[in-house]
Amino acid sequence: MSRIAAVMDTLKQQGRKALIPYITGGDPAKDATVPMMHALVEAGADILEIGVPFSDPMADGPTIQLACERALAHGTSLRDVLAMVTEFRQQDSRTPVVLMGYLNPVEAMGYETFVASAKEAGVDGVLMVDLPPEEAEDIGGIFREAELDVIYLIAPTTTDARIASIAASGSGYVYYVSLKGVTGSAALDVDDVARNLTRIRQQVSLPVGVGFGIRDGATAAAVGAVADGVIVGSAIVNLIADHAGAPDKARQQVSTLVREMRQALDG
């Protein structure tokens, strides 16, 4: 059983929901990422999503686009992000880590090299925004052999046929995008999320994490009432941006937000 599956299974047995925060690797500086990862876990995160900075993050809104720009300004590469996971694993062998990003850096490295390096670093899963299940048939075996979970996005507009394909190809959990649009959108309709999760669960047995529009304890609790986990990105990345020159302050502010969400989910 993978670390992701083990964590999700434990949470289900406890009647609790997964809290999955996202940060961009190397934002606002390379040496800020690993301390932030540890701070997130201490504040109550169950799984970490670490973004691999990319110059054209097409699915992301301004908040994460700017985070990628800040990271790239310091020369943060895919290899740097893998090194961050390696460093994180020196103190934390339990918390699952998912790399989230786009195919271009992975293709530049080579799939076999990337998978081997990710496994060695201690990565548990990957979410490549521009890798649909239809295109993953040729490379899916490489990830499966390395026991790396491949996590797919499902949107409100995803067809039942595509959901079935994702159910057959994905592992770990699926990421339900609660809103049409890019990351950082704010208008969250929990009733609509619940209706779509009912439809998704008719075909998907994996846990379903919901992202987009979760910004505080109240929205986390509302989504957690219908989902298996909540995924929080832009709200955290905004705090990091607000305190880009003061990493200790950034960690304090992010920890406060994540603790609020953890308490709301558990409450």
C-alpha positions as CSV (number, residue, x, y, z in Angstrom):
1,M,0.0,0.0,0.0
2,S,1.4,3.4,-1.0
3,R,1.8,6.2,1.6
4,I,-1.1,8.1,0.0
5,A,-3.4,5.1,0.2
6,A,-2.3,4.3,3.8
7,V,-3.0,7.9,4.9
8,M,-6.4,8.0,3.2
9,D,-7.4,4.6,4.6
10,T,-6.4,5.7,8.2
11,L,-8.4,9.0,7.9
12,K,-11.4,7.1,6.6
13,Q,-11.3,4.7,9.6
14,Q,-11.0,7.7,11.9
15,G,-13.9,9.5,10.2
16,R,-11.7,12.4,9.3
17,K,-11.0,14.3,6.0
18,A,-7.6,14.8,4.4
19,L,-6.1,18.3,4.4
20,I,-3.9,18.7,1.3
21,P,-2.1,22.0,1.0
22,Y,-0.2,23.1,-2.1
23,I,2.9,25.3,-2.3
24,T,5.2,26.0,-5.3
25,G,8.7,24.6,-4.9
26,G,11.2,27.4,-4.7
27,D,8.7,30.2,-3.8
28,P,9.8,32.7,-2.7
29,A,13.3,31.2,-2.4
30,K,14.8,27.7,-2.7
31,D,15.7,27.4,1.0
32,A,12.2,28.4,2.1
33,T,10.4,25.3,0.7
34,V,11.5,22.5,3.1
35,P,10.9,24.5,6.3
36,M,7.5,25.4,4.9
37,M,6.7,21.7,4.2
38,H,7.6,20.8,7.8
39,A,5.4,23.7,9.1
40,L,2.5,22.5,7.0
41,V,2.7,19.0,8.5
42,E,3.0,20.4,12.0
43,A,-0.1,22.5,11.4
44,G,-2.1,19.5,10.4
45,A,-1.5,18.7,6.7
46,D,-2.0,15.0,5.8
47,I,-0.6,15.1,2.2
48,L,1.6,17.8,0.6
49,E,1.3,18.9,-3.0
50,I,4.5,20.6,-4.2
51,G,4.3,22.5,-7.5
52,V,7.1,22.3,-10.0
53,P,7.6,25.8,-11.3
54,F,6.9,26.2,-15.0
55,S,7.0,29.2,-17.3
56,D,3.5,28.6,-18.8
57,P,1.2,27.3,-16.0
58,M,-1.9,27.4,-18.2
59,A,-4.4,26.0,-15.6
60,D,-3.3,28.3,-12.9
61,G,-4.5,31.8,-12.1
62,P,-2.4,34.9,-11.3
63,T,-1.5,33.8,-7.8
64,I,0.2,30.6,-8.7
65,Q,1.5,32.0,-12.0
66,L,3.4,34.7,-9.9
67,A,4.6,32.0,-7.5
68,C,6.1,30.1,-10.5
69,E,7.7,33.4,-11.7
70,R,9.3,34.0,-8.3
71,A,10.6,30.4,-8.2
72,L,11.9,30.5,-11.7
73,A,13.6,33.9,-11.0
74,H,15.8,32.0,-8.5
75,G,16.5,29.3,-11.1
76,T,14.3,26.6,-9.4
77,S,14.2,23.5,-11.6
78,L,12.6,20.1,-11.4
79,R,15.8,18.6,-10.1
80,D,15.8,21.3,-7.3
81,V,12.3,20.3,-6.3
82,L,13.3,16.7,-6.1
83,A,16.2,17.7,-3.9
84,M,13.8,19.5,-1.7
85,V,11.8,16.3,-1.3
86,T,15.0,14.4,-0.5
87,E,15.8,16.9,2.2
88,F,12.3,16.8,3.6
89,R,12.5,13.0,3.9
90,Q,15.5,13.3,6.2
91,Q,13.1,14.2,8.9
92,D,9.7,13.0,7.7
93,S,9.3,9.5,6.3
94,R,5.5,9.4,6.8
95,T,3.8,12.3,5.0
96,P,3.0,11.7,1.4
97,V,4.3,14.1,-1.2
98,V,2.7,14.7,-4.6
99,L,4.5,16.7,-7.3
100,M,2.1,18.8,-9.3
101,G,3.0,20.5,-12.5
102,Y,3.2,20.2,-16.3
103,L,4.7,17.7,-18.7
104,N,7.4,19.9,-20.3
105,P,10.0,19.6,-17.4
106,V,9.4,15.9,-17.1
107,E,9.7,15.3,-20.8
108,A,12.9,17.3,-20.8
109,M,14.4,15.1,-18.1
110,G,13.0,11.9,-19.6
111,Y,10.2,9.8,-18.1
112,E,12.4,7.0,-16.9
113,T,14.9,9.3,-15.3
114,F,12.2,11.4,-13.7
115,V,10.4,8.4,-12.3
116,A,13.6,6.9,-10.9
117,S,14.7,10.2,-9.4
118,A,11.3,10.9,-7.9
119,K,11.1,7.4,-6.3
120,E,14.6,7.9,-4.9
121,A,13.7,11.3,-3.5
122,G,10.7,10.0,-1.7
123,V,7.9,11.3,-4.0
124,D,4.6,9.3,-3.7
125,G,2.5,10.6,-6.5
126,V,2.4,13.0,-9.5
127,L,-0.3,15.2,-10.9
128,M,0.6,16.4,-14.4
129,V,-2.1,18.9,-15.4
130,D,-1.6,18.4,-19.1
131,L,-1.4,14.6,-19.0
132,P,-4.9,13.1,-19.7
133,P,-5.4,9.4,-19.2
134,E,-5.6,8.8,-22.9
135,E,-2.1,10.1,-23.4
136,A,-0.7,8.2,-20.4
137,E,-1.2,4.7,-21.8
138,D,2.4,4.5,-23.0
139,I,4.0,5.8,-19.8
140,G,1.6,4.6,-17.2
141,G,3.5,1.4,-16.7
142,I,6.6,3.3,-15.8
143,F,4.8,5.0,-12.9
144,R,3.1,1.8,-11.8
145,E,6.3,-0.2,-11.7
146,A,7.8,2.4,-9.5
147,E,4.7,2.5,-7.3
148,L,4.1,6.2,-7.9
149,D,0.5,7.2,-7.8
150,V,-0.8,9.1,-10.9
151,I,-3.5,11.6,-9.8
152,Y,-5.9,13.0,-12.3
153,L,-8.1,16.1,-12.4
154,I,-11.9,15.9,-12.8
155,A,-13.8,19.1,-13.7
156,P,-17.5,19.9,-13.5
157,T,-17.6,19.5,-17.3
158,T,-15.8,16.1,-17.4
159,T,-17.9,13.5,-19.2
160,D,-18.9,10.1,-17.7
161,A,-16.8,8.4,-20.3
162,R,-13.7,10.4,-19.2
163,I,-14.4,9.8,-15.5
164,A,-14.5,6.0,-16.3
165,S,-11.1,6.3,-18.0
166,I,-9.7,8.2,-15.0
167,A,-11.1,5.6,-12.7
168,A,-9.2,2.9,-14.6
169,S,-5.9,4.8,-14.9
170,G,-5.6,6.8,-11.7
171,S,-4.4,5.9,-8.2
172,G,-4.0,7.5,-4.8
173,Y,-6.9,10.0,-5.1
174,V,-8.6,12.1,-7.7
175,Y,-8.6,15.9,-7.7
176,Y,-12.0,17.4,-8.3
177,V,-11.8,20.9,-9.6
178,S,-14.8,22.5,-8.0
179,L,-15.1,25.5,-10.4
180,K,-14.8,26.2,-14.0
181,G,-11.7,28.3,-14.7
182,V,-8.3,28.6,-13.2
183,T,-6.8,28.3,-9.7
184,G,-7.7,31.1,-7.4
185,S,-11.4,31.4,-8.3
186,A,-13.6,32.3,-5.4
187,A,-17.2,31.5,-6.1
188,L,-17.7,28.1,-4.4
189,D,-21.1,26.3,-4.7
190,V,-20.9,23.4,-2.2
191,D,-24.3,22.0,-3.3
192,D,-23.0,21.8,-6.8
193,V,-19.9,20.1,-5.6
194,A,-22.0,17.5,-3.7
195,R,-24.0,16.7,-6.8
196,N,-20.9,16.2,-8.9
197,L,-19.2,14.1,-6.3
198,T,-22.3,11.8,-6.3
199,R,-21.9,11.4,-10.0
200,I,-18.1,10.8,-9.8
201,R,-18.4,8.2,-7.0
202,Q,-20.7,6.1,-9.2
203,Q,-17.6,5.2,-11.2
204,V,-14.6,6.1,-9.0
205,S,-13.7,4.2,-5.9
206,L,-10.6,6.3,-5.1
207,P,-10.9,9.1,-2.5
208,V,-11.9,12.4,-4.0
209,G,-10.1,15.6,-2.9
210,V,-11.7,18.9,-3.8
211,G,-9.8,22.0,-4.7
212,F,-10.4,25.6,-6.0
213,G,-12.3,28.1,-3.8
214,I,-11.2,26.9,-0.4
215,R,-9.8,29.8,1.5
216,D,-10.5,29.5,5.2
217,G,-11.9,27.2,7.9
218,A,-15.5,27.7,6.9
219,T,-15.0,26.8,3.3
220,A,-12.8,23.9,4.2
221,A,-15.4,22.5,6.6
222,A,-18.2,22.9,4.0
223,V,-16.3,21.0,1.4
224,G,-15.0,18.5,3.8
225,A,-18.6,17.6,4.7
226,V,-19.1,16.2,1.2
227,A,-15.5,15.3,0.0
228,D,-12.8,12.9,1.2
229,G,-10.2,15.7,1.3
230,V,-9.8,19.4,0.7
231,I,-6.9,20.8,-1.4
232,V,-5.8,24.4,-0.6
233,G,-3.5,26.3,-2.9
234,S,-4.0,29.9,-3.7
235,A,-5.0,31.0,-0.2
236,I,-1.6,29.7,1.1
237,V,0.4,30.9,-1.8
238,N,-1.1,34.4,-1.3
239,L,0.2,34.5,2.3
240,I,3.7,33.4,1.1
241,A,3.6,36.2,-1.5
242,D,2.5,38.7,1.2
243,H,5.5,37.9,3.3
244,A,8.0,36.9,0.6
245,G,10.8,38.9,2.3
246,A,10.1,37.4,5.7
247,P,10.0,33.6,5.6
248,D,9.5,33.1,9.3
249,K,6.4,35.4,9.2
250,A,5.2,33.5,6.1
251,R,5.4,30.2,7.9
252,Q,3.6,31.6,10.9
253,Q,0.8,33.0,8.8
254,V,0.4,29.8,6.7
255,S,0.5,27.6,9.9
256,T,-2.3,29.7,11.4
257,L,-4.4,29.2,8.3
258,V,-3.8,25.5,8.0
259,R,-4.5,25.0,11.7
260,E,-7.8,26.8,11.3
261,M,-8.7,24.5,8.5
262,R,-7.6,21.4,10.4
263,Q,-9.7,22.4,13.4
264,A,-12.7,23.2,11.2
265,L,-12.4,19.8,9.4
266,D,-12.1,17.9,12.6
267,G,-14.8,19.9,14.3
